[in-house]
Amino acid sequence: MKIDTLVIATRNPHKTEEIRAMVEGLGITVRDLTEFDNCPDVEEDGATLEANALKKALAAQRCTGLPVIADDTGLEVYYLLGAPGVYSARYAGEDATYADNNRKLLQSMRQVPARKRQARFRCVVAFVAKGQEQLFEGKVEGDILELPRGEQGFGYDPVFRPEGYTRSYAELSAAEKNSISHRALAVEAFKAFLQS
């Protein structure tokens, strides 16, 4: 499928830069919702990551008239039965900061031994263009650290260590993280779809 412009349904500059770097080289102009004043915020009230990603993509496509990708990402901690999951962005409350969410997660895991701290990051990317809807998924297994480490990235990056690594996502360079992350895997699947 050939597209010239792609809108990322976000106003989060971290997410925009991360995805822009991932699609670099495809000859696509990447824009985000900061360039469209008429696009309303979309309430992420879906019961699944898939529902939220698709809801955001459909709303942004209606608003911009352009091909759109939107994602929803959840950190799923096995000991916490998949929490925070779809509520990852607001785990510590509606107006919670990244630090608030990390604090709540670490508090919830305070007495959990290392062998039971497994988690996975899961990202669902929804692509919507006129008459077309596609979903792509990326997952990365890892574990939750006892204390935040690193200054890179955002969200739960300081407390998540991907499997096979000794460093947290936040201790990896942007290029390293972009080559292995859950979002990178979902965007790679999207890129393969575009190139097919």
Beta strands, then each sheet from edge to edge (+ up, - down):
strand 1: 5-8
strand 2: 29-32
strand 3: 68-77
strand 4: 118-129
strand 5: 132-144
strand 6: 160-162
sheet 1: 2+ 1+ 3+ 4- 5+ 6-
end
